[in-house]
C-alpha cells in the first residue's frame, strides 16, 4: 500500500507562483513508478497536469506547457510541481498520483486558488 501526502497549495494572485510537493510512503517504493499531478476544477473532469517517470521522462497537459515544471527526487520518493505565471483558470484541486506495479494511488488533494 502507498500513501501520498500533498502540500503547498494556497491562494495566489494571477501571475504569481506556487510549488506543490507530494511525498510517497508505504511499501514497495523501490518499484518503477510514474508520479504526477492531476487537477479538477468545479464542474469539470479531472485532467492531466504533468507526470514524470522514474527515469525522468515528462508529460504535460497542453494548458500548462511552458508555465509548470514537474520534478522528482527518487531518493525521497517525492514529486514537485513548480507553477509559474498562474492564471485564474488554474484554480482547482490538485491531486498527486502514483502508478506502480499495475496499481494507482491518489493523494487527498490540495486546493490552488488564483485570483484575478
VMD Tcl script that builds the backbone (N, CA, C; Angstrom):
set m [mol new atoms 348]
animate dup $m
set s [atomselect $m all]
$s set {name element resname resid chain x y z} {
  {N N UNK 1 A 0.844 -1.190 0.000}
  {CA C UNK 1 A 0.000 0.000 0.000}
  {C C UNK 1 A 0.882 1.243 0.000}
  {N N UNK 2 A 0.425 2.278 -0.710}
  {CA C UNK 2 A 1.175 3.526 -0.814}
  {C C UNK 2 A 0.277 4.682 -0.376}
  {N N UNK 3 A 0.840 5.573 0.390}
  {CA C UNK 3 A 0.135 6.787 0.794}
  {C C UNK 3 A 0.850 7.992 0.190}
  {N N UNK 4 A 0.056 8.975 -0.211}
  {CA C UNK 4 A 0.594 10.193 -0.815}
  {C C UNK 4 A 0.159 11.392 0.010}
  {N N UNK 5 A 1.100 12.231 0.371}
  {CA C UNK 5 A 0.815 13.414 1.182}
  {C C UNK 5 A 1.238 14.658 0.421}
  {N N UNK 6 A 0.245 15.484 0.069}
  {CA C UNK 6 A 0.490 16.704 -0.692}
  {C C UNK 6 A 0.621 17.909 0.235}
  {N N UNK 7 A 1.335 18.903 -0.253}
  {CA C UNK 7 A 1.436 20.174 0.462}
  {C C UNK 7 A 1.762 21.271 -0.539}
  {N N UNK 8 A 1.527 22.516 -0.127}
  {CA C UNK 8 A 1.939 23.646 -0.947}
  {C C UNK 8 A 0.844 24.417 -1.636}
  {N N UNK 9 A -0.396 23.986 -1.522}
  {CA C UNK 9 A -1.478 24.728 -2.163}
  {C C UNK 9 A -1.749 26.037 -1.429}
  {N N UNK 10 A -2.649 26.836 -2.017}
  {CA C UNK 10 A -2.994 28.089 -1.367}
  {C C UNK 10 A -3.604 29.079 -2.329}
  {N N UNK 11 A -3.647 30.328 -1.876}
  {CA C UNK 11 A -4.225 31.419 -2.665}
  {C C UNK 11 A -3.099 32.298 -3.191}
  {N N UNK 12 A -3.161 32.616 -4.476}
  {CA C UNK 12 A -2.132 33.436 -5.095}
  {C C UNK 12 A -2.785 34.332 -6.143}
  {N N UNK 13 A -2.185 35.469 -6.386}
  {CA C UNK 13 A -2.701 36.362 -7.420}
  {C C UNK 13 A -2.260 35.896 -8.804}
  {N N UNK 14 A -3.027 36.255 -9.802}
  {CA C UNK 14 A -2.659 35.935 -11.176}
  {C C UNK 14 A -1.251 36.453 -11.480}
  {N N UNK 15 A -0.492 35.625 -12.164}
  {CA C UNK 15 A 0.895 35.950 -12.465}
  {C C UNK 15 A 1.882 35.443 -11.428}
  {N N UNK 16 A 1.376 34.987 -10.308}
  {CA C UNK 16 A 2.240 34.510 -9.231}
  {C C UNK 16 A 2.655 33.065 -9.414}
  {N N UNK 17 A 3.330 32.552 -8.379}
  {CA C UNK 17 A 3.877 31.200 -8.430}
  {C C UNK 17 A 3.530 30.438 -7.158}
  {N N UNK 18 A 3.460 29.132 -7.290}
  {CA C UNK 18 A 3.310 28.214 -6.167}
  {C C UNK 18 A 4.101 26.955 -6.471}
  {N N UNK 19 A 4.500 26.267 -5.414}
  {CA C UNK 19 A 5.198 24.996 -5.565}
  {C C UNK 19 A 4.478 23.945 -4.737}
  {N N UNK 20 A 4.046 22.892 -5.388}
  {CA C UNK 20 A 3.408 21.772 -4.718}
  {C C UNK 20 A 4.418 20.653 -4.501}
  {N N UNK 21 A 4.232 19.941 -3.398}
  {CA C UNK 21 A 5.061 18.775 -3.103}
  {C C UNK 21 A 4.165 17.589 -2.783}
  {N N UNK 22 A 4.649 16.410 -3.086}
  {CA C UNK 22 A 3.915 15.182 -2.767}
  {C C UNK 22 A 4.917 14.110 -2.381}
  {N N UNK 23 A 4.801 13.649 -1.153}
  {CA C UNK 23 A 5.709 12.623 -0.648}
  {C C UNK 23 A 4.979 11.293 -0.553}
  {N N UNK 24 A 5.594 10.257 -1.091}
  {CA C UNK 24 A 5.030 8.913 -1.029}
  {C C UNK 24 A 5.627 8.155 0.152}
  {N N UNK 25 A 4.796 7.363 0.804}
  {CA C UNK 25 A 5.254 6.494 1.878}
  {C C UNK 25 A 4.525 5.157 1.746}
  {N N UNK 26 A 5.087 4.133 2.388}
  {CA C UNK 26 A 4.444 2.828 2.327}
  {C C UNK 26 A 5.384 1.759 1.840}
  {N N UNK 27 A 4.838 0.784 1.135}
  {CA C UNK 27 A 5.619 -0.384 0.751}
  {C C UNK 27 A 5.977 -0.368 -0.736}
  {N N UNK 28 A 7.056 -1.072 -1.048}
  {CA C UNK 28 A 7.483 -1.290 -2.438}
  {C C UNK 28 A 7.755 0.006 -3.188}
  {N N UNK 29 A 8.240 1.001 -2.492}
  {CA C UNK 29 A 8.523 2.267 -3.154}
  {C C UNK 29 A 9.715 2.171 -4.090}
  {N N UNK 30 A 10.459 1.063 -4.014}
  {CA C UNK 30 A 11.614 0.898 -4.892}
  {C C UNK 30 A 11.194 0.499 -6.301}
  {N N UNK 31 A 9.935 0.092 -6.458}
  {CA C UNK 31 A 9.462 -0.339 -7.770}
  {C C UNK 31 A 9.400 0.837 -8.730}
  {N N UNK 32 A 9.551 0.520 -10.028}
  {CA C UNK 32 A 9.403 1.539 -11.063}
  {C C UNK 32 A 8.035 2.206 -10.912}
  {N N UNK 33 A 8.020 3.527 -11.037}
  {CA C UNK 33 A 6.764 4.240 -10.857}
  {C C UNK 33 A 6.700 5.457 -11.757}
  {N N UNK 34 A 5.498 5.890 -11.988}
  {CA C UNK 34 A 5.228 7.173 -12.617}
  {C C UNK 34 A 4.497 8.015 -11.580}
  {N N UNK 35 A 4.994 9.193 -11.337}
  {CA C UNK 35 A 4.341 10.104 -10.389}
  {C C UNK 35 A 3.940 11.373 -11.113}
  {N N UNK 36 A 2.885 11.971 -10.630}
  {CA C UNK 36 A 2.462 13.186 -11.312}
  {C C UNK 36 A 1.323 13.887 -10.613}
  {N N UNK 37 A 0.769 14.834 -11.347}
  {CA C UNK 37 A -0.282 15.703 -10.827}
  {C C UNK 37 A -1.449 15.770 -11.810}
  {N N UNK 38 A -2.629 15.748 -11.251}
  {CA C UNK 38 A -3.859 15.975 -11.988}
  {C C UNK 38 A -4.631 17.056 -11.242}
  {N N UNK 39 A -5.574 17.663 -11.906}
  {CA C UNK 39 A -6.381 18.690 -11.241}
  {C C UNK 39 A -7.840 18.583 -11.659}
  {N N UNK 40 A -8.687 19.083 -10.782}
  {CA C UNK 40 A -10.117 19.073 -11.059}
  {C C UNK 40 A -10.727 20.381 -10.582}
  {N N UNK 41 A -11.288 21.120 -11.520}
  {CA C UNK 41 A -11.993 22.357 -11.211}
  {C C UNK 41 A -13.477 22.037 -11.018}
  {N N UNK 42 A -14.201 22.894 -10.306}
  {CA C UNK 42 A -15.631 22.644 -10.092}
  {C C UNK 42 A -16.387 22.465 -11.407}
  {N N UNK 43 A -17.169 21.397 -11.488}
  {CA C UNK 43 A -17.968 21.145 -12.676}
  {C C UNK 43 A -17.212 20.596 -13.863}
  {N N UNK 44 A -15.931 20.299 -13.684}
  {CA C UNK 44 A -15.116 19.793 -14.788}
  {C C UNK 44 A -14.536 18.431 -14.441}
  {N N UNK 45 A -14.101 17.730 -15.483}
  {CA C UNK 45 A -13.460 16.444 -15.263}
  {C C UNK 45 A -12.017 16.634 -14.791}
  {N N UNK 46 A -11.531 15.614 -14.111}
  {CA C UNK 46 A -10.129 15.641 -13.696}
  {C C UNK 46 A -9.257 15.575 -14.949}
  {N N UNK 47 A -8.199 16.389 -14.963}
  {CA C UNK 47 A -7.343 16.446 -16.145}
  {C C UNK 47 A -5.874 16.339 -15.769}
  {N N UNK 48 A -5.106 15.898 -16.732}
  {CA C UNK 48 A -3.670 15.778 -16.549}
  {C C UNK 48 A -3.030 17.153 -16.419}
  {N N UNK 49 A -2.131 17.270 -15.431}
  {CA C UNK 49 A -1.269 18.447 -15.342}
  {C C UNK 49 A 0.127 18.061 -15.826}
  {N N UNK 50 A 0.740 17.094 -15.150}
  {CA C UNK 50 A 2.067 16.653 -15.550}
  {C C UNK 50 A 2.405 15.340 -14.868}
  {N N UNK 51 A 3.184 14.513 -15.555}
  {CA C UNK 51 A 3.700 13.284 -14.968}
  {C C UNK 51 A 5.179 13.147 -15.277}
  {N N UNK 52 A 5.850 12.337 -14.470}
  {CA C UNK 52 A 7.270 12.073 -14.679}
  {C C UNK 52 A 7.558 10.627 -14.313}
  {N N UNK 53 A 8.260 9.925 -15.188}
  {CA C UNK 53 A 8.647 8.557 -14.887}
  {C C UNK 53 A 9.831 8.535 -13.934}
  {N N UNK 54 A 10.135 7.355 -13.437}
  {CA C UNK 54 A 11.293 7.200 -12.548}
  {C C UNK 54 A 12.568 7.676 -13.247}
  {N N UNK 55 A 12.638 7.450 -14.548}
  {CA C UNK 55 A 13.816 7.819 -15.308}
  {C C UNK 55 A 13.865 9.265 -15.749}
  {N N UNK 56 A 12.773 10.008 -15.529}
  {CA C UNK 56 A 12.795 11.434 -15.821}
  {C C UNK 56 A 12.032 11.869 -17.058}
  {N N UNK 57 A 11.347 10.961 -17.707}
  {CA C UNK 57 A 10.545 11.348 -18.861}
  {C C UNK 57 A 9.283 12.070 -18.388}
  {N N UNK 58 A 9.013 13.219 -19.006}
  {CA C UNK 58 A 7.885 14.035 -18.563}
  {C C UNK 58 A 6.774 14.085 -19.617}
  {N N UNK 59 A 5.588 14.395 -19.123}
  {CA C UNK 59 A 4.424 14.591 -19.982}
  {C C UNK 59 A 3.591 15.698 -19.351}
  {N N UNK 60 A 3.227 16.702 -20.154}
  {CA C UNK 60 A 2.479 17.848 -19.634}
  {C C UNK 60 A 1.145 18.001 -20.352}
  {N N UNK 61 A 0.152 18.482 -19.609}
  {CA C UNK 61 A -1.078 18.887 -20.238}
  {C C UNK 61 A -0.847 20.138 -21.082}
  {N N UNK 62 A -1.591 20.281 -22.158}
  {CA C UNK 62 A -1.363 21.392 -23.085}
  {C C UNK 62 A -1.515 22.752 -22.408}
  {N N UNK 63 A -2.428 22.852 -21.472}
  {CA C UNK 63 A -2.721 24.156 -20.878}
  {C C UNK 63 A -1.634 24.649 -19.931}
  {N N UNK 64 A -0.708 23.801 -19.540}
  {CA C UNK 64 A 0.320 24.214 -18.580}
  {C C UNK 64 A 1.723 24.205 -19.171}
  {N N UNK 65 A 1.855 23.757 -20.401}
  {CA C UNK 65 A 3.189 23.695 -21.014}
  {C C UNK 65 A 3.821 25.079 -21.041}
  {N N UNK 66 A 5.082 25.132 -20.643}
  {CA C UNK 66 A 5.814 26.387 -20.630}
  {C C UNK 66 A 5.642 27.193 -19.356}
  {N N UNK 67 A 4.687 26.816 -18.509}
  {CA C UNK 67 A 4.448 27.536 -17.250}
  {C C UNK 67 A 4.723 26.675 -16.022}
  {N N UNK 68 A 4.434 25.398 -16.106}
  {CA C UNK 68 A 4.610 24.482 -14.976}
  {C C UNK 68 A 5.785 23.566 -15.259}
  {N N UNK 69 A 6.484 23.175 -14.187}
  {CA C UNK 69 A 7.601 22.247 -14.303}
  {C C UNK 69 A 7.479 21.176 -13.235}
  {N N UNK 70 A 7.521 19.926 -13.663}
  {CA C UNK 70 A 7.492 18.814 -12.721}
  {C C UNK 70 A 8.896 18.304 -12.487}
  {N N UNK 71 A 9.163 17.879 -11.261}
  {CA C UNK 71 A 10.451 17.269 -10.935}
  {C C UNK 71 A 10.216 16.236 -9.847}
  {N N UNK 72 A 11.183 15.368 -9.648}
  {CA C UNK 72 A 11.039 14.379 -8.584}
  {C C UNK 72 A 12.391 14.034 -8.014}
  {N N UNK 73 A 12.359 13.664 -6.746}
  {CA C UNK 73 A 13.542 13.207 -6.020}
  {C C UNK 73 A 13.272 11.758 -5.663}
  {N N UNK 74 A 13.868 10.842 -6.415}
  {CA C UNK 74 A 13.581 9.422 -6.205}
  {C C UNK 74 A 14.067 8.946 -4.834}
  {N N UNK 75 A 15.123 9.509 -4.348}
  {CA C UNK 75 A 15.646 9.108 -3.035}
  {C C UNK 75 A 14.659 9.459 -1.924}
  {N N UNK 76 A 13.891 10.518 -2.135}
  {CA C UNK 76 A 12.912 10.952 -1.137}
  {C C UNK 76 A 11.494 10.521 -1.500}
  {N N UNK 77 A 11.338 9.835 -2.631}
  {CA C UNK 77 A 10.008 9.430 -3.100}
  {C C UNK 77 A 9.051 10.611 -3.141}
  {N N UNK 78 A 9.530 11.707 -3.644}
  {CA C UNK 78 A 8.774 12.954 -3.652}
  {C C UNK 78 A 8.748 13.537 -5.058}
  {N N UNK 79 A 7.582 14.071 -5.419}
  {CA C UNK 79 A 7.426 14.757 -6.691}
  {C C UNK 79 A 7.001 16.194 -6.411}
  {N N UNK 80 A 7.475 17.100 -7.247}
  {CA C UNK 80 A 7.202 18.517 -7.076}
  {C C UNK 80 A 6.537 19.077 -8.337}
  {N N UNK 81 A 5.798 20.155 -8.141}
  {CA C UNK 81 A 5.225 20.862 -9.272}
  {C C UNK 81 A 5.444 22.353 -9.056}
  {N N UNK 82 A 6.325 22.930 -9.850}
  {CA C UNK 82 A 6.550 24.372 -9.816}
  {C C UNK 82 A 5.599 25.022 -10.800}
  {N N UNK 83 A 4.757 25.900 -10.286}
  {CA C UNK 83 A 3.734 26.545 -11.113}
  {C C UNK 83 A 4.028 28.036 -11.179}
  {N N UNK 84 A 4.334 28.504 -12.379}
  {CA C UNK 84 A 4.615 29.917 -12.619}
  {C C UNK 84 A 3.549 30.526 -13.522}
  {N N UNK 85 A 3.514 31.845 -13.534}
  {CA C UNK 85 A 2.551 32.563 -14.398}
  {C C UNK 85 A 1.140 32.007 -14.233}
  {N N UNK 86 A 0.737 31.852 -12.988}
  {CA C UNK 86 A -0.576 31.255 -12.714}
  {C C UNK 86 A -1.703 32.146 -13.214}
  {N N UNK 87 A -2.747 31.493 -13.667}
  {CA C UNK 87 A -3.925 32.157 -14.218}
  {C C UNK 87 A -5.158 31.728 -13.423}
  {N N UNK 88 A -6.196 32.557 -13.414}
  {CA C UNK 88 A -7.426 32.143 -12.710}
  {C C UNK 88 A -7.947 30.787 -13.182}
  {N N UNK 89 A -7.701 30.448 -14.442}
  {CA C UNK 89 A -8.144 29.161 -14.983}
  {C C UNK 89 A -7.397 27.977 -14.372}
  {N N UNK 90 A -6.325 28.241 -13.658}
  {CA C UNK 90 A -5.580 27.171 -12.977}
  {C C UNK 90 A -6.198 26.820 -11.633}
  {N N UNK 91 A -7.204 27.559 -11.212}
  {CA C UNK 91 A -7.868 27.270 -9.945}
  {C C UNK 91 A -8.507 25.890 -9.985}
  {N N UNK 92 A -8.139 25.041 -9.016}
  {CA C UNK 92 A -8.625 23.665 -8.981}
  {C C UNK 92 A -8.088 22.984 -7.735}
  {N N UNK 93 A -8.591 21.789 -7.489}
  {CA C UNK 93 A -7.959 20.900 -6.523}
  {C C UNK 93 A -6.926 20.076 -7.280}
  {N N UNK 94 A -5.709 20.093 -6.782}
  {CA C UNK 94 A -4.607 19.378 -7.421}
  {C C UNK 94 A -4.357 18.083 -6.662}
  {N N UNK 95 A -4.338 16.984 -7.412}
  {CA C UNK 95 A -4.171 15.659 -6.828}
  {C C UNK 95 A -2.845 15.046 -7.270}
  {N N UNK 96 A -2.157 14.505 -6.310}
  {CA C UNK 96 A -0.944 13.744 -6.601}
  {C C UNK 96 A -1.334 12.325 -6.991}
  {N N UNK 97 A -0.577 11.762 -7.907}
  {CA C UNK 97 A -0.875 10.419 -8.417}
  {C C UNK 97 A 0.407 9.621 -8.537}
  {N N UNK 98 A 0.308 8.344 -8.200}
  {CA C UNK 98 A 1.461 7.439 -8.351}
  {C C UNK 98 A 0.958 6.124 -8.933}
  {N N UNK 99 A 1.635 5.668 -9.973}
  {CA C UNK 99 A 1.309 4.385 -10.576}
  {C C UNK 99 A 2.520 3.466 -10.497}
  {N N UNK 100 A 2.306 2.254 -9.968}
  {CA C UNK 100 A 3.367 1.272 -9.881}
  {C C UNK 100 A 2.776 -0.108 -9.795}
  {N N UNK 101 A 3.431 -1.058 -10.428}
  {CA C UNK 101 A 3.033 -2.465 -10.380}
  {C C UNK 101 A 1.558 -2.663 -10.711}
  {N N UNK 102 A 1.062 -1.914 -11.664}
  {CA C UNK 102 A -0.319 -2.087 -12.092}
  {C C UNK 102 A -1.359 -1.479 -11.175}
  {N N UNK 103 A -0.918 -0.750 -10.169}
  {CA C UNK 103 A -1.859 -0.115 -9.251}
  {C C UNK 103 A -1.683 1.399 -9.302}
  {N N UNK 104 A -2.736 2.085 -8.865}
  {CA C UNK 104 A -2.754 3.531 -8.922}
  {C C UNK 104 A -3.176 4.076 -7.563}
  {N N UNK 105 A -2.492 5.118 -7.145}
  {CA C UNK 105 A -2.758 5.726 -5.840}
  {C C UNK 105 A -2.967 7.227 -6.022}
  {N N UNK 106 A -3.832 7.778 -5.147}
  {CA C UNK 106 A -4.137 9.205 -5.205}
  {C C UNK 106 A -3.950 9.842 -3.831}
  {N N UNK 107 A -3.515 11.095 -3.853}
  {CA C UNK 107 A -3.495 11.877 -2.637}
  {C C UNK 107 A -4.875 12.453 -2.364}
  {N N UNK 108 A -4.983 13.168 -1.244}
  {CA C UNK 108 A -6.282 13.703 -0.842}
  {C C UNK 108 A -6.616 14.997 -1.571}
  {N N UNK 109 A -5.630 15.601 -2.218}
  {CA C UNK 109 A -5.850 16.829 -2.967}
  {C C UNK 109 A -5.480 18.068 -2.176}
  {N N UNK 110 A -5.019 19.077 -2.884}
  {CA C UNK 110 A -4.697 20.360 -2.271}
  {C C UNK 110 A -5.275 21.469 -3.151}
  {N N UNK 111 A -5.908 22.435 -2.502}
  {CA C UNK 111 A -6.600 23.488 -3.241}
  {C C UNK 111 A -5.618 24.557 -3.705}
  {N N UNK 112 A -5.718 24.918 -4.966}
  {CA C UNK 112 A -4.982 26.049 -5.521}
  {C C UNK 112 A -6.013 27.038 -6.051}
  {N N UNK 113 A -5.944 28.257 -5.549}
  {CA C UNK 113 A -6.867 29.297 -5.979}
  {C C UNK 113 A -6.077 30.486 -6.504}
  {N N UNK 114 A -6.378 30.895 -7.735}
  {CA C UNK 114 A -5.685 32.012 -8.364}
  {C C UNK 114 A -6.692 33.141 -8.553}
  {N N UNK 115 A -6.425 34.267 -7.911}
  {CA C UNK 115 A -7.332 35.414 -8.000}
  {C C UNK 115 A -6.907 36.344 -9.136}
  {N N UNK 116 A -7.893 36.963 -9.755}
  {CA C UNK 116 A -7.592 37.869 -10.880}
  {C C UNK 116 A -7.370 39.296 -10.416}
}
mol reanalyze $m
mol bondsrecalc $m
mol representation Tube
mol addrep $m
